Amino acid sequence: MTETRREMAERHVLRGREIVLRQQQLVAETRARGRHTETEERLLDAFERSLAVFERDLEAIRKDERPPRG
């Protein structure tokens, strides 16, 4: 079975959220050890920006699938 565009977008959003959550945990763990977190925070920012793109794409796909009002 071939994955639809919506299914792929949903998968990207779910995986992106997992990655962001894990990076947030890594930042917190690193900070708790008293270490600098600049690198981890920059990476987190990049992951969050990517997730935002994935979420906008999914929302656009969902809007395209809605039946016209009438």
mmCIF file as Biopython writes it, N, C-alpha, C and O atoms, coordinates in Angstrom:
data_model
#
loop_
_atom_site.group_PDB
_atom_site.id
_atom_site.type_symbol
_atom_site.label_atom_id
_atom_site.label_alt_id
_atom_site.label_comp_id
_atom_site.label_asym_id
_atom_site.label_entity_id
_atom_site.label_seq_id
_atom_site.pdbx_PDB_ins_code
_atom_site.Cartn_x
_atom_site.Cartn_y
_atom_site.Cartn_z
_atom_site.occupancy
_atom_site.B_iso_or_equiv
_atom_site.auth_seq_id
_atom_site.auth_asym_id
_atom_site.pdbx_PDB_model_num
ATOM 1   N N  . MET A ? 1  ? 0.842   -1.185 0.000  1.0 0.0 1  A 1 
ATOM 2   C CA . MET A ? 1  ? 0.000   0.000  0.000  1.0 0.0 1  A 1 
ATOM 3   C C  . MET A ? 1  ? 0.890   1.252  0.000  1.0 0.0 1  A 1 
ATOM 4   O O  . MET A ? 1  ? 1.878   1.324  0.732  1.0 0.0 1  A 1 
ATOM 5   N N  . THR A ? 2  ? 0.536   2.203  -0.805 1.0 0.0 2  A 1 
ATOM 6   C CA . THR A ? 2  ? 1.296   3.440  -0.928 1.0 0.0 2  A 1 
ATOM 7   C C  . THR A ? 2  ? 0.829   4.455  0.111  1.0 0.0 2  A 1 
ATOM 8   O O  . THR A ? 2  ? -0.368  4.620  0.348  1.0 0.0 2  A 1 
ATOM 9   N N  . GLU A ? 3  ? 1.786   5.120  0.715  1.0 0.0 3  A 1 
ATOM 10  C CA . GLU A ? 3  ? 1.488   6.132  1.717  1.0 0.0 3  A 1 
ATOM 11  C C  . GLU A ? 3  ? 0.953   7.386  1.029  1.0 0.0 3  A 1 
ATOM 12  O O  . GLU A ? 3  ? 1.529   7.849  0.044  1.0 0.0 3  A 1 
ATOM 13  N N  . THR A ? 4  ? -0.150  7.937  1.545  1.0 0.0 4  A 1 
ATOM 14  C CA . THR A ? 4  ? -0.695  9.167  0.984  1.0 0.0 4  A 1 
ATOM 15  C C  . THR A ? 4  ? 0.115   10.365 1.464  1.0 0.0 4  A 1 
ATOM 16  O O  . THR A ? 4  ? 0.910   10.264 2.399  1.0 0.0 4  A 1 
ATOM 17  N N  . ARG A ? 5  ? -0.098  11.479 0.818  1.0 0.0 5  A 1 
ATOM 18  C CA . ARG A ? 5  ? 0.578   12.717 1.214  1.0 0.0 5  A 1 
ATOM 19  C C  . ARG A ? 5  ? 0.219   13.075 2.651  1.0 0.0 5  A 1 
ATOM 20  O O  . ARG A ? 5  ? 1.077   13.499 3.425  1.0 0.0 5  A 1 
ATOM 21  N N  . ARG A ? 6  ? -1.059  12.903 3.005  1.0 0.0 6  A 1 
ATOM 22  C CA . ARG A ? 6  ? -1.493  13.217 4.370  1.0 0.0 6  A 1 
ATOM 23  C C  . ARG A ? 6  ? -0.833  12.273 5.378  1.0 0.0 6  A 1 
ATOM 24  O O  . ARG A ? 6  ? -0.378  12.714 6.433  1.0 0.0 6  A 1 
ATOM 25  N N  . GLU A ? 7  ? -0.780  11.003 5.063  1.0 0.0 7  A 1 
ATOM 26  C CA . GLU A ? 7  ? -0.152  10.046 5.974  1.0 0.0 7  A 1 
ATOM 27  C C  . GLU A ? 7  ? 1.325   10.370 6.186  1.0 0.0 7  A 1 
ATOM 28  O O  . GLU A ? 7  ? 1.835   10.282 7.303  1.0 0.0 7  A 1 
ATOM 29  N N  . MET A ? 8  ? 1.995   10.740 5.121  1.0 0.0 8  A 1 
ATOM 30  C CA . MET A ? 8  ? 3.399   11.103 5.229  1.0 0.0 8  A 1 
ATOM 31  C C  . MET A ? 8  ? 3.554   12.360 6.095  1.0 0.0 8  A 1 
ATOM 32  O O  . MET A ? 8  ? 4.440   12.422 6.948  1.0 0.0 8  A 1 
ATOM 33  N N  . ALA A ? 9  ? 2.699   13.350 5.876  1.0 0.0 9  A 1 
ATOM 34  C CA . ALA A ? 9  ? 2.756   14.585 6.664  1.0 0.0 9  A 1 
ATOM 35  C C  . ALA A ? 9  ? 2.474   14.295 8.139  1.0 0.0 9  A 1 
ATOM 36  O O  . ALA A ? 9  ? 3.136   14.849 9.017  1.0 0.0 9  A 1 
ATOM 37  N N  . GLU A ? 10 ? 1.502   13.433 8.414  1.0 0.0 10 A 1 
ATOM 38  C CA . GLU A ? 10 ? 1.197   13.067 9.798  1.0 0.0 10 A 1 
ATOM 39  C C  . GLU A ? 10 ? 2.382   12.356 10.443 1.0 0.0 10 A 1 
ATOM 40  O O  . GLU A ? 10 ? 2.693   12.594 11.610 1.0 0.0 10 A 1 
ATOM 41  N N  . ARG A ? 11 ? 3.032   11.497 9.696  1.0 0.0 11 A 1 
ATOM 42  C CA . ARG A ? 11 ? 4.209   10.784 10.202 1.0 0.0 11 A 1 
ATOM 43  C C  . ARG A ? 11 ? 5.340   11.765 10.511 1.0 0.0 11 A 1 
ATOM 44  O O  . ARG A ? 11 ? 6.017   11.638 11.532 1.0 0.0 11 A 1 
ATOM 45  N N  . HIS A ? 12 ? 5.538   12.736 9.631  1.0 0.0 12 A 1 
ATOM 46  C CA . HIS A ? 12 ? 6.575   13.739 9.863  1.0 0.0 12 A 1 
ATOM 47  C C  . HIS A ? 12 ? 6.292   14.559 11.115 1.0 0.0 12 A 1 
ATOM 48  O O  . HIS A ? 12 ? 7.199   14.846 11.897 1.0 0.0 12 A 1 
ATOM 49  N N  . VAL A ? 13 ? 5.030   14.932 11.301 1.0 0.0 13 A 1 
ATOM 50  C CA . VAL A ? 13 ? 4.660   15.708 12.488 1.0 0.0 13 A 1 
ATOM 51  C C  . VAL A ? 13 ? 4.890   14.885 13.759 1.0 0.0 13 A 1 
ATOM 52  O O  . VAL A ? 13 ? 5.475   15.378 14.723 1.0 0.0 13 A 1 
ATOM 53  N N  . LEU A ? 14 ? 4.436   13.657 13.756 1.0 0.0 14 A 1 
ATOM 54  C CA . LEU A ? 14 ? 4.615   12.811 14.940 1.0 0.0 14 A 1 
ATOM 55  C C  . LEU A ? 14 ? 6.094   12.602 15.266 1.0 0.0 14 A 1 
ATOM 56  O O  . LEU A ? 14 ? 6.503   12.722 16.421 1.0 0.0 14 A 1 
ATOM 57  N N  . ARG A ? 15 ? 6.888   12.292 14.250 1.0 0.0 15 A 1 
ATOM 58  C CA . ARG A ? 15 ? 8.317   12.083 14.473 1.0 0.0 15 A 1 
ATOM 59  C C  . ARG A ? 15 ? 8.993   13.379 14.897 1.0 0.0 15 A 1 
ATOM 60  O O  . ARG A ? 15 ? 9.872   13.372 15.759 1.0 0.0 15 A 1 
ATOM 61  N N  . GLY A ? 16 ? 8.589   14.481 14.299 1.0 0.0 16 A 1 
ATOM 62  C CA . GLY A ? 16 ? 9.152   15.780 14.679 1.0 0.0 16 A 1 
ATOM 63  C C  . GLY A ? 16 ? 8.875   16.114 16.128 1.0 0.0 16 A 1 
ATOM 64  O O  . GLY A ? 16 ? 9.742   16.643 16.824 1.0 0.0 16 A 1 
ATOM 65  N N  . ARG A ? 17 ? 7.671   15.808 16.590 1.0 0.0 17 A 1 
ATOM 66  C CA . ARG A ? 17 ? 7.334   16.058 17.994 1.0 0.0 17 A 1 
ATOM 67  C C  . ARG A ? 17 ? 8.175   15.194 18.926 1.0 0.0 17 A 1 
ATOM 68  O O  . ARG A ? 17 ? 8.598   15.653 19.987 1.0 0.0 17 A 1 
ATOM 69  N N  . GLU A ? 18 ? 8.415   13.960 18.539 1.0 0.0 18 A 1 
ATOM 70  C CA . GLU A ? 18 ? 9.270   13.069 19.338 1.0 0.0 18 A 1 
ATOM 71  C C  . GLU A ? 18 ? 10.690  13.631 19.439 1.0 0.0 18 A 1 
ATOM 72  O O  . GLU A ? 18 ? 11.299  13.628 20.509 1.0 0.0 18 A 1 
ATOM 73  N N  . ILE A ? 19 ? 11.199  14.107 18.316 1.0 0.0 19 A 1 
ATOM 74  C CA . ILE A ? 19 ? 12.561  14.641 18.282 1.0 0.0 19 A 1 
ATOM 75  C C  . ILE A ? 19 ? 12.668  15.901 19.136 1.0 0.0 19 A 1 
ATOM 76  O O  . ILE A ? 19 ? 13.632  16.068 19.884 1.0 0.0 19 A 1 
ATOM 77  N N  . VAL A ? 20 ? 11.677  16.788 19.025 1.0 0.0 20 A 1 
ATOM 78  C CA . VAL A ? 20 ? 11.688  18.014 19.817 1.0 0.0 20 A 1 
ATOM 79  C C  . VAL A ? 20 ? 11.633  17.678 21.309 1.0 0.0 20 A 1 
ATOM 80  O O  . VAL A ? 20 ? 12.379  18.251 22.103 1.0 0.0 20 A 1 
ATOM 81  N N  . LEU A ? 21 ? 10.762  16.765 21.684 1.0 0.0 21 A 1 
ATOM 82  C CA . LEU A ? 21 ? 10.653  16.375 23.088 1.0 0.0 21 A 1 
ATOM 83  C C  . LEU A ? 21 ? 11.973  15.818 23.604 1.0 0.0 21 A 1 
ATOM 84  O O  . LEU A ? 21 ? 12.418  16.180 24.693 1.0 0.0 21 A 1 
ATOM 85  N N  . ARG A ? 22 ? 12.595  14.948 22.834 1.0 0.0 22 A 1 
ATOM 86  C CA . ARG A ? 22 ? 13.875  14.366 23.257 1.0 0.0 22 A 1 
ATOM 87  C C  . ARG A ? 22 ? 14.953  15.434 23.377 1.0 0.0 22 A 1 
ATOM 88  O O  . ARG A ? 22 ? 15.761  15.394 24.305 1.0 0.0 22 A 1 
ATOM 89  N N  . GLN A ? 23 ? 14.976  16.380 22.459 1.0 0.0 23 A 1 
ATOM 90  C CA . GLN A ? 23 ? 15.986  17.432 22.525 1.0 0.0 23 A 1 
ATOM 91  C C  . GLN A ? 23 ? 15.734  18.342 23.720 1.0 0.0 23 A 1 
ATOM 92  O O  . GLN A ? 23 ? 16.683  18.803 24.354 1.0 0.0 23 A 1 
ATOM 93  N N  . GLN A ? 24 ? 14.466  18.607 24.038 1.0 0.0 24 A 1 
ATOM 94  C CA . GLN A ? 24 ? 14.138  19.402 25.226 1.0 0.0 24 A 1 
ATOM 95  C C  . GLN A ? 24 ? 14.661  18.700 26.480 1.0 0.0 24 A 1 
ATOM 96  O O  . GLN A ? 24 ? 15.201  19.339 27.384 1.0 0.0 24 A 1 
ATOM 97  N N  . GLN A ? 25 ? 14.492  17.380 26.520 1.0 0.0 25 A 1 
ATOM 98  C CA . GLN A ? 25 ? 14.995  16.600 27.657 1.0 0.0 25 A 1 
ATOM 99  C C  . GLN A ? 25 ? 16.515  16.676 27.738 1.0 0.0 25 A 1 
ATOM 100 O O  . GLN A ? 25 ? 17.083  16.806 28.822 1.0 0.0 25 A 1 
ATOM 101 N N  . LEU A ? 26 ? 17.165  16.595 26.585 1.0 0.0 26 A 1 
ATOM 102 C CA . LEU A ? 26 ? 18.622  16.669 26.551 1.0 0.0 26 A 1 
ATOM 103 C C  . LEU A ? 26 ? 19.116  18.021 27.051 1.0 0.0 26 A 1 
ATOM 104 O O  . LEU A ? 26 ? 20.092  18.087 27.798 1.0 0.0 26 A 1 
ATOM 105 N N  . VAL A ? 27 ? 18.461  19.083 26.654 1.0 0.0 27 A 1 
ATOM 106 C CA . VAL A ? 27 ? 18.826  20.422 27.129 1.0 0.0 27 A 1 
ATOM 107 C C  . VAL A ? 27 ? 18.676  20.488 28.650 1.0 0.0 27 A 1 
ATOM 108 O O  . VAL A ? 27 ? 19.566  20.984 29.342 1.0 0.0 27 A 1 
ATOM 109 N N  . ALA A ? 28 ? 17.552  19.990 29.169 1.0 0.0 28 A 1 
ATOM 110 C CA . ALA A ? 28 ? 17.313  20.018 30.614 1.0 0.0 28 A 1 
ATOM 111 C C  . ALA A ? 28 ? 18.347  19.183 31.370 1.0 0.0 28 A 1 
ATOM 112 O O  . ALA A ? 28 ? 18.842  19.603 32.415 1.0 0.0 28 A 1 
ATOM 113 N N  . GLU A ? 29 ? 18.670  18.007 30.842 1.0 0.0 29 A 1 
ATOM 114 C CA . GLU A ? 29 ? 19.666  17.141 31.493 1.0 0.0 29 A 1 
ATOM 115 C C  . GLU A ? 29 ? 21.048  17.786 31.493 1.0 0.0 29 A 1 
ATOM 116 O O  . GLU A ? 29 ? 21.770  17.733 32.488 1.0 0.0 29 A 1 
ATOM 117 N N  . THR A ? 30 ? 21.401  18.387 30.378 1.0 0.0 30 A 1 
ATOM 118 C CA . THR A ? 30 ? 22.709  19.037 30.257 1.0 0.0 30 A 1 
ATOM 119 C C  . THR A ? 30 ? 22.791  20.219 31.216 1.0 0.0 30 A 1 
ATOM 120 O O  . THR A ? 30 ? 23.802  20.408 31.893 1.0 0.0 30 A 1 
ATOM 121 N N  . ARG A ? 31 ? 21.729  21.006 31.270 1.0 0.0 31 A 1 
ATOM 122 C CA . ARG A ? 31 ? 21.675  22.157 32.176 1.0 0.0 31 A 1 
ATOM 123 C C  . ARG A ? 31 ? 21.758  21.699 33.640 1.0 0.0 31 A 1 
ATOM 124 O O  . ARG A ? 31 ? 22.440  22.319 34.456 1.0 0.0 31 A 1 
ATOM 125 N N  . ALA A ? 32 ? 21.056  20.606 33.958 1.0 0.0 32 A 1 
ATOM 126 C CA . ALA A ? 32 ? 21.047  20.091 35.332 1.0 0.0 32 A 1 
ATOM 127 C C  . ALA A ? 32 ? 22.448  19.652 35.771 1.0 0.0 32 A 1 
ATOM 128 O O  . ALA A ? 32 ? 22.768  19.679 36.960 1.0 0.0 32 A 1 
ATOM 129 N N  . ARG A ? 33 ? 23.272  19.252 34.816 1.0 0.0 33 A 1 
ATOM 130 C CA . ARG A ? 33 ? 24.649  18.859 35.121 1.0 0.0 33 A 1 
ATOM 131 C C  . ARG A ? 33 ? 25.577  20.071 35.214 1.0 0.0 33 A 1 
ATOM 132 O O  . ARG A ? 33 ? 26.776  19.935 35.457 1.0 0.0 33 A 1 
ATOM 133 N N  . GLY A ? 34 ? 25.001  21.250 35.017 1.0 0.0 34 A 1 
ATOM 134 C CA . GLY A ? 34 ? 25.797  22.469 35.123 1.0 0.0 34 A 1 
ATOM 135 C C  . GLY A ? 34 ? 26.643  22.756 33.906 1.0 0.0 34 A 1 
ATOM 136 O O  . GLY A ? 34 ? 27.620  23.501 33.988 1.0 0.0 34 A 1 
ATOM 137 N N  . ARG A ? 35 ? 26.284  22.181 32.790 1.0 0.0 35 A 1 
ATOM 138 C CA . ARG A ? 35 ? 27.063  22.374 31.565 1.0 0.0 35 A 1 
ATOM 139 C C  . ARG A ? 35 ? 26.380  23.408 30.672 1.0 0.0 35 A 1 
ATOM 140 O O  . ARG A ? 35 ? 25.194  23.702 30.821 1.0 0.0 35 A 1 
ATOM 141 N N  . HIS A ? 36 ? 27.157  23.941 29.751 1.0 0.0 36 A 1 
ATOM 142 C CA . HIS A ? 36 ? 26.620  24.895 28.779 1.0 0.0 36 A 1 
ATOM 143 C C  . HIS A ? 36 ? 25.693  24.164 27.804 1.0 0.0 36 A 1 
ATOM 144 O O  . HIS A ? 36 ? 25.944  23.015 27.438 1.0 0.0 36 A 1 
ATOM 145 N N  . THR A ? 37 ? 24.630  24.836 27.393 1.0 0.0 37 A 1 
ATOM 146 C CA . THR A ? 37 ? 23.626  24.199 26.528 1.0 0.0 37 A 1 
ATOM 147 C C  . THR A ? 37 ? 23.445  24.910 25.194 1.0 0.0 37 A 1 
ATOM 148 O O  . THR A ? 37 ? 22.471  24.654 24.487 1.0 0.0 37 A 1 
ATOM 149 N N  . GLU A ? 38 ? 24.365  25.796 24.842 1.0 0.0 38 A 1 
ATOM 150 C CA . GLU A ? 38 ? 24.182  26.585 23.619 1.0 0.0 38 A 1 
ATOM 151 C C  . GLU A ? 38 ? 24.005  25.707 22.385 1.0 0.0 38 A 1 
ATOM 152 O O  . GLU A ? 38 ? 23.106  25.942 21.578 1.0 0.0 38 A 1 
ATOM 153 N N  . THR A ? 39 ? 24.843  24.716 22.238 1.0 0.0 39 A 1 
ATOM 154 C CA . THR A ? 39 ? 24.765  23.849 21.058 1.0 0.0 39 A 1 
ATOM 155 C C  . THR A ? 39 ? 23.447  23.086 21.043 1.0 0.0 39 A 1 
ATOM 156 O O  . THR A ? 39 ? 22.776  23.012 20.014 1.0 0.0 39 A 1 
ATOM 157 N N  . GLU A ? 40 ? 23.084  22.524 22.179 1.0 0.0 40 A 1 
ATOM 158 C CA . GLU A ? 40 ? 21.832  21.768 22.270 1.0 0.0 40 A 1 
ATOM 159 C C  . GLU A ? 40 ? 20.621  22.653 22.012 1.0 0.0 40 A 1 
ATOM 160 O O  . GLU A ? 40 ? 19.651  22.227 21.385 1.0 0.0 40 A 1 
ATOM 161 N N  . GLU A ? 41 ? 20.687  23.896 22.505 1.0 0.0 41 A 1 
ATOM 162 C CA . GLU A ? 41 ? 19.573  24.825 22.307 1.0 0.0 41 A 1 
ATOM 163 C C  . GLU A ? 41 ? 19.462  25.263 20.844 1.0 0.0 41 A 1 
ATOM 164 O O  . GLU A ? 41 ? 18.353  25.429 20.334 1.0 0.0 41 A 1 
ATOM 165 N N  . ARG A ? 42 ? 20.583  25.450 20.173 1.0 0.0 42 A 1 
ATOM 166 C CA . ARG A ? 42 ? 20.536  25.795 18.743 1.0 0.0 42 A 1 
ATOM 167 C C  . ARG A ? 42 ? 19.923  24.655 17.936 1.0 0.0 42 A 1 
ATOM 168 O O  . ARG A ? 42 ? 19.130  24.884 17.022 1.0 0.0 42 A 1 
ATOM 169 N N  . LEU A ? 43 ? 20.296  23.434 18.282 1.0 0.0 43 A 1 
ATOM 170 C CA . LEU A ? 43 ? 19.726  22.286 17.606 1.0 0.0 43 A 1 
ATOM 171 C C  . LEU A ? 43 ? 18.229  22.174 17.900 1.0 0.0 43 A 1 
ATOM 172 O O  . LEU A ? 43 ? 17.443  21.876 17.001 1.0 0.0 43 A 1 
ATOM 173 N N  . LEU A ? 44 ? 17.836  22.408 19.135 1.0 0.0 44 A 1 
ATOM 174 C CA . LEU A ? 44 ? 16.418  22.396 19.495 1.0 0.0 44 A 1 
ATOM 175 C C  . LEU A ? 44 ? 15.650  23.426 18.673 1.0 0.0 44 A 1 
ATOM 176 O O  . LEU A ? 44 ? 14.559  23.143 18.178 1.0 0.0 44 A 1 
ATOM 177 N N  . ASP A ? 45 ? 16.214  24.608 18.529 1.0 0.0 45 A 1 
ATOM 178 C CA . ASP A ? 45 ? 15.566  25.652 17.733 1.0 0.0 45 A 1 
ATOM 179 C C  . ASP A ? 45 ? 15.365  25.192 16.292 1.0 0.0 45 A 1 
ATOM 180 O O  . ASP A ? 45 ? 14.309  25.424 15.704 1.0 0.0 45 A 1 
ATOM 181 N N  . ALA A ? 46 ? 16.371  24.546 15.730 1.0 0.0 46 A 1 
ATOM 182 C CA . ALA A ? 46 ? 16.253  24.045 14.352 1.0 0.0 46 A 1 
ATOM 183 C C  . ALA A ? 46 ? 15.179  22.969 14.256 1.0 0.0 46 A 1 
ATOM 184 O O  . ALA A ? 46 ? 14.400  22.952 13.303 1.0 0.0 46 A 1 
ATOM 185 N N  . PHE A ? 47 ? 15.134  22.069 15.240 1.0 0.0 47 A 1 
ATOM 186 C CA . PHE A ? 47 ? 14.097  21.032 15.245 1.0 0.0 47 A 1 
ATOM 187 C C  . PHE A ? 47 ? 12.706  21.649 15.372 1.0 0.0 47 A 1 
ATOM 188 O O  . PHE A ? 47 ? 11.773  21.214 14.697 1.0 0.0 47 A 1 
ATOM 189 N N  . GLU A ? 48 ? 12.562  22.656 16.230 1.0 0.0 48 A 1 
ATOM 190 C CA . GLU A ? 48 ? 11.260  23.305 16.412 1.0 0.0 48 A 1 
ATOM 191 C C  . GLU A ? 48 ? 10.815  24.022 15.138 1.0 0.0 48 A 1 
ATOM 192 O O  . GLU A ? 48 ? 9.632   24.005 14.797 1.0 0.0 48 A 1 
ATOM 193 N N  . ARG A ? 49 ? 11.748  24.645 14.439 1.0 0.0 49 A 1 
ATOM 194 C CA . ARG A ? 49 ? 11.401  25.303 13.181 1.0 0.0 49 A 1 
ATOM 195 C C  . ARG A ? 49 ? 10.974  24.288 12.127 1.0 0.0 49 A 1 
ATOM 196 O O  . ARG A ? 49 ? 10.026  24.528 11.379 1.0 0.0 49 A 1 
ATOM 197 N N  . SER A ? 50 ? 11.662  23.169 12.067 1.0 0.0 50 A 1 
ATOM 198 C CA . SER A ? 50 ? 11.280  22.108 11.126 1.0 0.0 50 A 1 
ATOM 199 C C  . SER A ? 50 ? 9.896   21.564 11.468 1.0 0.0 50 A 1 
ATOM 200 O O  . SER A ? 50 ? 9.073   21.347 10.579 1.0 0.0 50 A 1 
ATOM 201 N N  . LEU A ? 51 ? 9.644   21.345 12.749 1.0 0.0 51 A 1 
ATOM 202 C CA . LEU A ? 51 ? 8.334   20.855 13.172 1.0 0.0 51 A 1 
ATOM 203 C C  . LEU A ? 51 ? 7.237   21.837 12.771 1.0 0.0 51 A 1 
ATOM 204 O O  . LEU A ? 51 ? 6.168   21.417 12.326 1.0 0.0 51 A 1 
ATOM 205 N N  . ALA A ? 52 ? 7.479   23.109 12.919 1.0 0.0 52 A 1 
ATOM 206 C CA . ALA A ? 52 ? 6.480   24.113 12.538 1.0 0.0 52 A 1 
ATOM 207 C C  . ALA A ? 52 ? 6.165   24.021 11.042 1.0 0.0 52 A 1 
ATOM 208 O O  . ALA A ? 52 ? 5.010   24.167 10.643 1.0 0.0 52 A 1 
ATOM 209 N N  . VAL A ? 53 ? 7.174   23.782 10.224 1.0 0.0 53 A 1 
ATOM 210 C CA . VAL A ? 53 ? 6.955   23.615 8.780  1.0 0.0 53 A 1 
ATOM 211 C C  . VAL A ? 53 ? 6.104   22.373 8.526  1.0 0.0 53 A 1 
ATOM 212 O O  . VAL A ? 53 ? 5.160   22.410 7.737  1.0 0.0 53 A 1 
ATOM 213 N N  . PHE A ? 54 ? 6.446   21.269 9.201  1.0 0.0 54 A 1 
ATOM 214 C CA . PHE A ? 54 ? 5.672   20.028 9.034  1.0 0.0 54 A 1 
ATOM 215 C C  . PHE A ? 54 ? 4.215   20.235 9.445  1.0 0.0 54 A 1 
ATOM 216 O O  . PHE A ? 54 ? 3.302   19.758 8.771  1.0 0.0 54 A 1 
ATOM 217 N N  . GLU A ? 55 ? 4.001   20.949 10.553 1.0 0.0 55 A 1 
ATOM 218 C CA . GLU A ? 55 ? 2.634   21.182 11.037 1.0 0.0 55 A 1 
ATOM 219 C C  . GLU A ? 55 ? 1.847   22.071 10.076 1.0 0.0 55 A 1 
ATOM 220 O O  . GLU A ? 55 ? 0.661   21.833 9.847  1.0 0.0 55 A 1 
ATOM 221 N N  . ARG A ? 56 ? 2.492   23.087 9.514  1.0 0.0 56 A 1 
ATOM 222 C CA . ARG A ? 56 ? 1.806   23.947 8.528  1.0 0.0 56 A 1 
ATOM 223 C C  . ARG A ? 56 ? 1.453   23.153 7.277  1.0 0.0 56 A 1 
ATOM 224 O O  . ARG A ? 56 ? 0.373   23.325 6.711  1.0 0.0 56 A 1 
ATOM 225 N N  . ASP A ? 57 ? 2.356   22.289 6.850  1.0 0.0 57 A 1 
ATOM 226 C CA . ASP A ? 57 ? 2.100   21.464 5.675  1.0 0.0 57 A 1 
ATOM 227 C C  . ASP A ? 57 ? 0.911   20.540 5.927  1.0 0.0 57 A 1 
ATOM 228 O O  . ASP A ? 57 ? 0.031   20.413 5.075  1.0 0.0 57 A 1 
ATOM 229 N N  . LEU A ? 58 ? 0.883   19.905 7.079  1.0 0.0 58 A 1 
ATOM 230 C CA . LEU A ? 58 ? -0.225  19.014 7.408  1.0 0.0 58 A 1 
ATOM 231 C C  . LEU A ? 58 ? -1.542  19.781 7.450  1.0 0.0 58 A 1 
ATOM 232 O O  . LEU A ? 58 ? -2.555  19.294 6.947  1.0 0.0 58 A 1 
ATOM 233 N N  . GLU A ? 59 ? -1.542  20.953 8.033  1.0 0.0 59 A 1 
ATOM 234 C CA . GLU A ? 59 ? -2.769  21.752 8.093  1.0 0.0 59 A 1 
ATOM 235 C C  . GLU A ? 59 ? -3.239  22.129 6.688  1.0 0.0 59 A 1 
ATOM 236 O O  . GLU A ? 59 ? -4.439  22.105 6.413  1.0 0.0 59 A 1 
ATOM 237 N N  . ALA A ? 60 ? -2.313  22.475 5.804  1.0 0.0 60 A 1 
ATOM 238 C CA . ALA A ? 60 ? -2.681  22.807 4.425  1.0 0.0 60 A 1 
ATOM 239 C C  . ALA A ? 60 ? -3.287  21.600 3.721  1.0 0.0 60 A 1 
ATOM 240 O O  . ALA A ? 60 ? -4.262  21.732 2.981  1.0 0.0 60 A 1 
ATOM 241 N N  . ILE A ? 61 ? -2.714  20.433 3.950  1.0 0.0 61 A 1 
ATOM 242 C CA . ILE A ? 61 ? -3.243  19.208 3.342  1.0 0.0 61 A 1 
ATOM 243 C C  . ILE A ? 61 ? -4.652  18.948 3.851  1.0 0.0 61 A 1 
ATOM 244 O O  . ILE A ? 61 ? -5.546  18.611 3.076  1.0 0.0 61 A 1 
ATOM 245 N N  . ARG A ? 62 ? -4.847  19.103 5.148  1.0 0.0 62 A 1 
ATOM 246 C CA . ARG A ? 62 ? -6.179  18.888 5.727  1.0 0.0 62 A 1 
ATOM 247 C C  . ARG A ? 62 ? -7.208  19.863 5.154  1.0 0.0 62 A 1 
ATOM 248 O O  . ARG A ? 62 ? -8.350  19.485 4.893  1.0 0.0 62 A 1 
ATOM 249 N N  . LYS A ? 63 ? -6.796  21.121 4.962  1.0 0.0 63 A 1 
ATOM 250 C CA . LYS A ? 63 ? -7.712  22.114 4.392  1.0 0.0 63 A 1 
ATOM 251 C C  . LYS A ? 63 ? -8.081  21.755 2.957  1.0 0.0 63 A 1 
ATOM 252 O O  . LYS A ? 63 ? -9.227  21.934 2.543  1.0 0.0 63 A 1 
ATOM 253 N N  . ASP A ? 64 ? -7.104  21.246 2.197  1.0 0.0 64 A 1 
ATOM 254 C CA . ASP A ? 64 ? -7.358  20.847 0.811  1.0 0.0 64 A 1 
ATOM 255 C C  . ASP A ? 64 ? -8.342  19.683 0.728  1.0 0.0 64 A 1 
ATOM 256 O O  . ASP A ? 64 ? -9.063  19.540 -0.259 1.0 0.0 64 A 1 
ATOM 257 N N  . GLU A ? 65 ? -8.367  18.851 1.773  1.0 0.0 65 A 1 
ATOM 258 C CA . GLU A ? 65 ? -9.233  17.669 1.767  1.0 0.0 65 A 1 
ATOM 259 C C  . GLU A ? 65 ? -10.658 17.982 2.217  1.0 0.0 65 A 1 
ATOM 260 O O  . GLU A ? 65 ? -11.556 17.166 2.011  1.0 0.0 65 A 1 
ATOM 261 N N  . ARG A ? 66 ? -10.882 19.140 2.822  1.0 0.0 66 A 1 
ATOM 262 C CA . ARG A ? 66 ? -12.214 19.462 3.305  1.0 0.0 66 A 1 
ATOM 263 C C  . ARG A ? 66 ? -13.166 19.695 2.146  1.0 0.0 66 A 1 
ATOM 264 O O  . ARG A ? 66 ? -12.811 20.332 1.155  1.0 0.0 66 A 1 
ATOM 265 N N  . PRO A ? 67 ? -14.376 19.174 2.279  1.0 0.0 67 A 1 
ATOM 266 C CA . PRO A ? 67 ? -15.359 19.418 1.208  1.0 0.0 67 A 1 
ATOM 267 C C  . PRO A ? 67 ? -15.741 20.888 1.153  1.0 0.0 67 A 1 
ATOM 268 O O  . PRO A ? 67 ? -15.760 21.561 2.183  1.0 0.0 67 A 1 
ATOM 269 N N  . PRO A ? 68 ? -16.044 21.388 -0.024 1.0 0.0 68 A 1 
ATOM 270 C CA . PRO A ? 68 ? -16.436 22.804 -0.141 1.0 0.0 68 A 1 
ATOM 271 C C  . PRO A ? 68 ? -17.726 23.069 0.609  1.0 0.0 68 A 1 
ATOM 272 O O  . PRO A ? 68 ? -18.612 22.217 0.677  1.0 0.0 68 A 1 
ATOM 273 N N  . ARG A ? 69 ? -17.815 24.256 1.166  1.0 0.0 69 A 1 
ATOM 274 C CA . ARG A ? 69 ? -19.038 24.650 1.867  1.0 0.0 69 A 1 
ATOM 275 C C  . ARG A ? 69 ? -20.102 25.013 0.847  1.0 0.0 69 A 1 
ATOM 276 O O  . ARG A ? 69 ? -19.811 25.524 -0.234 1.0 0.0 69 A 1 
ATOM 277 N N  . GLY A ? 70 ? -21.308 24.742 1.213  1.0 0.0 70 A 1 
ATOM 278 C CA . GLY A ? 70 ? -22.325 25.111 0.239  1.0 0.0 70 A 1 
ATOM 279 C C  . GLY A ? 70 ? -23.614 24.653 0.581  1.0 0.0 70 A 1 
ATOM 280 O O  . GLY A ? 70 ? -24.570 24.895 -0.156 1.0 0.0 70 A 1 
#
